[in-house]
Each structure stands twice: as C-alpha cells, then as structure tokens.
Amino acid sequence: MVALEPEIRCVAGLYSPSTGIIDSHALMLAYQGDAEAHGAMLALKSPLQAVRVVPDGFVISVLRSEPIKTGILVNSAGLRAPSVAKAVEGYRAELAPKELYAKGNYYSLTRKSPFTRLVYPVPEPGGLGVHVTLDLGGQARFGPDVEWVDHIGYEVDPRRSDRFYAAIRRYWPGLPDGALAPGYSGIRPKTAGPGEPSPDFEIQGPRKHGVPGLVHLFGIESPGLTASLALAGLVLDELR
C-alpha cells in the first residue's frame, strides 16, 4: 500500500484495481433521457398527499395536480420512503421500517492532493469511515463521518473539523494544519439506529405486503447508486 500511496501509514491494505469514480449527475441525466425516450415524465416539486388503492391499481393525490391513476407504484423516495409507504391506503403501516437519518459530512483538501486512488480506513459503526475520495478533477475530499440527526439539513458544521483531522491523521499523519475546509454533506436513509445491527437494502413487494403492483425500496444508501440497475431488476422481479 505504501508503495502505491507513499503518504499512507498502515499495517496492511487491500488493493482493488476496479474501484473508481463516476459522474453521478451525468448518470442521472442518462437515466432520465432513457426514461423520457420511453414515455416517462419527470415532475418535480409535486408533494404527495395520499395514495388510494383501487381494484386495478392506485389513485395518487399530488398537491396542485389532478389525481394520477396507475397500475404500478414504485416507492423510491429515499429518506422519506417509510413516510410515503404509510401514505398508501391499504398498506399495513407496521411493515414500514423506522425512518432515521445519518448525516455524512465531507471536508475538502485546500491544496493539491497527494493521493491518486481512493483510500478507505477500517469501517466505523454506521458508515465506511472518513475516507479519501477524489472528484473527476482530482480534488481530494474526506468523509463521510456519521452524525445522527433528527431533521433533514445539509449545512456542514465547521466545528466538526477537529474530528476530521484526528480521523485522517490515523492513516495520513502528514496532513497539515489548516488544510481542510467544510465541503458538502449527504444523509443516509437509515432503518436502524445507533448501536443496532445495520440491515441491508429492503425491497418490499407484494409477496410481503399483499398489495399487487406496489414495491417499496427502504434504506437505499449510497451504494444504491452503484447498484441502481441491479436494484431495478429486483423491482421488476417483484412486480412479475
């Protein structure tokens, strides 16, 4: 490991030659383009009010819109997926998992990165640990940490920097003082809280809840982007 990344201090490492980065925004645009080419429509700023189960599907009530009728409903609402599930009339609310938020903050390196690869420390409870990630321009960022929060918000608290310096210096002792700046944050849609076993993704279909044509996706954290096409295949399996 030290031969590949000389700044790293470690006992041992695992080398993954296939690990890399993607332009997630471009990927989403590609998905959107494919969907729209097949007749789909993206409707933003359309808050869900209720879903009524009818004999041949669902009637969806959306704020400032006429009711929408559909035979298939896939709930992929991320952080609010459990709340959306409970808004479906005829779905047993007790089947929805808890709706918990684990915020992950990132700090940016304010100088040239000494790394050419992603570097992951040993995982911590609730996340993968504060690791080195590189953007498409080669800029280094560190994160995410794990901050359990009650509300959705994406501000990065500058006071968390001391924790980042300590975590990063465990594997990069040469990190200079003053080299980190608050970057950005994301929130993981957790279905288990601190100290509880971390469950895998849950794809909940008619075989479990008994409502034909309805699929819920719960706890789809960031690896869900990498696995998005495989998850879509599993959703189709449930609907079949």
N, C-alpha and C positions, 0 to 999 in steps of 0.2 A: 504493500500500500504506500509506504513512504517513497518508494522508487517512482510511483506514478504521481503522487501528490506530496512533494517534499515538505510542505508546511504542516502536514498532519502528524500528530503524535498519537500512536495507538499501539496496542499489543498485537492485534491481527485485524484483518479485514477480508471482506468478501467482494470480489470484483464481478460486476455484472456488465458485460460488454453491450448488451442490448438496451440498457436503461438510457432514456433520453428525455427530451422535452418536445412539446408541440405548441403550436399557436392555437390555444383553446378558442379564442374568438373566431378565428378563421374556420375552425372545425364546426362551430355552431352555425356560422353562416352557410357552410356547405350543407349541413343537415337541413337548415331552413330552405335552402334552394331546392334540394331534392324533394322535400315535403311539398313545397308550393308547386313544383312541377307535376306532382301527382294530385293536385287539387286541394291541398291543405291551406288553411289561412291562419296567420298569427294575429291574435287580438290581445294587445297589451292594455293595462290599466282597466281591467274588467273584473272587479271583485265578485267572487262567488257568494251568493246569498243562500241558496238551498238546492238540493237535488231530490227530485221525486222519482221513485221507481214506478214504472208503468208496465203493463204486460209485455210490450215489445221493446223495452229499453228504458230510457231515462229522459226526464224533462229537467233541464238545467236553468235555474233562475240566476241571471247575472245583472248586476246593477247597471241601470241606464241601457238596457237591451231587451229585446223581445225574448221570450223563452226559447231555448235551443233544445231540439229533440234529437236524440242519438240512440243507436242500438248498442254502442260500446263506449265505455268510460274508463279511461286510464288516469288514475290519480298519481301524478309525478310532481307533487308540489313542494318537494324538498323539505325545508324547515317546517312548513305548515301542513305537511301531508296528513298527520294524525287529525288535525282540526278539520281538514277537508273531508276526511273519511267519516267523521262524526256528523257532518252536514248532509250525508246521504241517508235519506229516509229509507228504512228497511234494513240498513246495515247495523249490526249489533255493536254499539259503541265500545263495549268491553273488549272487543277484539283488536281495537286500535292500541298501539303501544304508547308509552309516555312520549311527550314532546319536550325534549331537553336540548339546550343549546351550549355547545362547547366552542367558544371563540378561539381562533388561532391567529395570533398577531405575527407580523413579519417586520424585520428591520433590514434596511438596505445598507450595503457597504459603500461608503462615500469615496472610495478610491479604487484603483484597478484591482480586480480580483486575482489572487494568487492561484486560484483553482481552475481547472479545465473540465472537471467532472462534478456530478452531484455527489455529495458526501453525507451519509446518514450515520448518526450515532446510534447507540442502543436505544430501542423504543422506550417511551415512558407511558404510564397509565393514561389512556385517553387519546394518545397520538403517537406519531413516529419520532418525536423529539425534535429539537431545534437543529435542523439540518441545513446544509448549503444547497441552494437551488440557483440556477442560472437562467436568465431570460435569453431570448433569441439574439440579443445584442452582446451577451457575455457578461452583463452586470450581475453581481452576486447579491443575493438576499438570504437572510437567515430566518428560519421559522418552520412551521408554526409552533408556538407554545400552546398550552392548554389553559384557558381561562373560562371557567363555568360562569355563564351569565343567565339572567332571568329575562332579558329583553333583547330584541334584535337591534344591533347598532354596530357600526364599523369603524368608529374612531379608534386610533392606536394611542394608548396612554404612554407618553414619554417616560413616565416613572418606572415602566417595566424594563428599561434598558439595563439596569443592574443585573437582572436575572439573565438577560441575553448574553451579556459579557461573560458571566460566570459559566453559562452552559456552553458557549462557543469555545472558551479557553480550555475546556476539558479536552478538546481534540485539536484546537488551533491556539496553542499558548502564545503565539506571536501576534495575536490581534491587538493592534494599537489602541490606546485610549482615544476617545473621541471619533472613532472610525465608523460608528453606527448612527443611523438616523431613522426615525419612525417611517415605515413603509406603508403597508396596507394590511387588511385583515379579512378573514372569512369566518364563517360559522358552520360548524359541523352539525348536521341533524342527528342528534343522538337519541337513542331509545332506551339507554341505561345510564344511570348517573355515576358519580364518583364512587369508587370502591366496588362497583358491581361488575360482573363479567361483561366483556364487550361483545354484544351479539353481532352476527354477520348481517348483510343486507337481508331484508324481508320482502319477498314478492308474494303478496297475498291475493289469491284469486278465488274463483267460485268454489273450488274444491274445499276451501276452508270456511268462507263466509256464506256461501249458498246463494249469492246474488248473481245470476247469469250476466255476462258481459262486463263485469266490473273487476278491475285489477288495481290494487294499491301497491305503491312502492314506498317502503318505510326505511329510514336510516341509511339512505344512499349518500355516503360520504364521498370525499374527493376521488377515491379510486373508481367511483361510478362513471367518471368521465372517460377514463381509460377503458372501462368495461361496458361502455354505453351500447355498443352494437350487440354484445352478448346479452346484456340485460333486455334489450328489445326482443331478442329471440326467445328469451324465457317468458316475456309477457305474451308473445304470440302463442307459445305453448299453453299458457294458462287459458287464453281465450279459445283455443281449439277444444 
